Amino acid sequence: MKKPTIGFIGLGLMGGNMVENLQKRGYELTVMDLNKDEVATVVARGNATEASSPKELAEKSDIIMFCLTTSAVVEKIVYGEDGILAGIKEGAVLIDFGTSIPASTIKIGKDLAAKGAGMIDAPLGRTPAHAKDGLLNIMAAGDKVTFDKVKPVLDEQGENVFYLGALGAGHTTKLINNFMGMTTVVAMSQAFAAAKLAGVDTQQLFDIMSSGPSNSPFMKFCKHYAVDNVSDLGFSINNANKDLGYFVQMMNDLGTTSKIAEATSANLQAAVAADMGSGNVPEIFDYFTSLKK
């Protein structure tokens, strides 16, 4: 059976590796990215062409995939002049692999449905290296018939493909996951900073905490930076700041609040304002140690 044609927008580290994996598996692609060098690299591999607009890309594609940075960017590409909504074919499916605001995802899904097209939100877990080998964790949600339609392609991109229910559930789950993880990292980083400021041996603190239920991969990432000066959690303060902001907004959209998330978000915002945003999240330790009067 002929493979569906794919349009892919967003050729960053994750998206570029996802596209390489799809090319290796014989898919025909149309791509777009602001980085023309990345576009040229994809086109040079074969089975890929560049689109001049999101509308053109949509017109050529059975499945459209986004790996983009923010909900604002997603909405601009969907709703803008010569956008996806203007060109998408009846029966086509848009898959958003980024981390987006669930309310925005649901709105886009309704507007696509009015044109006879489907949408799946499918945020990702694991690393760009996993993307290149088709071994991502994929948290997919949307209409079950639409999900079943694109699952064979998702199975070639992810080792674990989870179906989570109605559209928006994937982005909701990803934001909850990142809220918990980034709050843990921020709290543990401040614990190590408190020890340093108090003159307590940080290695001993780790030995004590890691011998109990607080032990986790996140604690090891925080210890690697605070104690060993090795930054090996590949997730930036900028990205964590965006995701916590989205989580706070999601809670507001649900008619409630999260004081914990607001506190984590405030610390991440402060670190970004201190020009630390490009560092990995455990490097917020430096922000906490700098606060001593």
Stockholm file with secondary structure:
# STOCKHOLM 1.0

chainA/1-293         MKKPTIGFIGLGLMGGNMVENLQKRGYELTVMDLNKDEVATVVARGNATEASSPKELAEKSDIIMFCLTTSAVVEKIVYGEDGILAGIKEGAVLIDFGTSIPASTIKIGKDLAAKGAGMIDAPLGRTPAHAKDGLLNIMAAGDKVTFDKVKPVLDEQGENVFYLGALGAGHTTKLINNFMGMTTVVAMSQAFAAAKLAGVDTQQLFDIMSSGPSNSPFMKFCKHYAVDNVSDLGFSINNANKDLGYFVQMMNDLGTTSKIAEATSANLQAAVAADMGSGNVPEIFDYFTSLKK
#=GR chainA/1-293 SS CCCCCEEEECCSHHHHHHHHHHHHTTCCEEEECSCHHHHHHHHHHSSEEECSSHHHHHHTCSEEEECCSCHHHHHHHHHSTTCHHHHCCTTCEEEECSCCCHHHHHHHHHHHHTTTCEEEECCEESCHHHHHTTCEEEEEBSCHHHHHHHHHHHHHHEEEEEECSSTTHHHHHHHHHHHHHHHHHHHHHHHHHHHHHHTCCHHHHHHHHTTTTTCCHHHHHHHHHHTTCCCCCCCBHHHHHHHHHHHHHHHHHTTCCCHHHHHHHHHHHHHHHTTCTTSBGGGHHHHHHTTCC
#=GC SS_cons         CCCCCEEEECCSHHHHHHHHHHHHTTCCEEEECSCHHHHHHHHHHSSEEECSSHHHHHHTCSEEEECCSCHHHHHHHHHSTTCHHHHCCTTCEEEECSCCCHHHHHHHHHHHHTTTCEEEECCEESCHHHHHTTCEEEEEBSCHHHHHHHHHHHHHHEEEEEECSSTTHHHHHHHHHHHHHHHHHHHHHHHHHHHHHHTCCHHHHHHHHTTTTTCCHHHHHHHHHHTTCCCCCCCBHHHHHHHHHHHHHHHHHTTCCCHHHHHHHHHHHHHHHTTCTTSBGGGHHHHHHTTCC
//
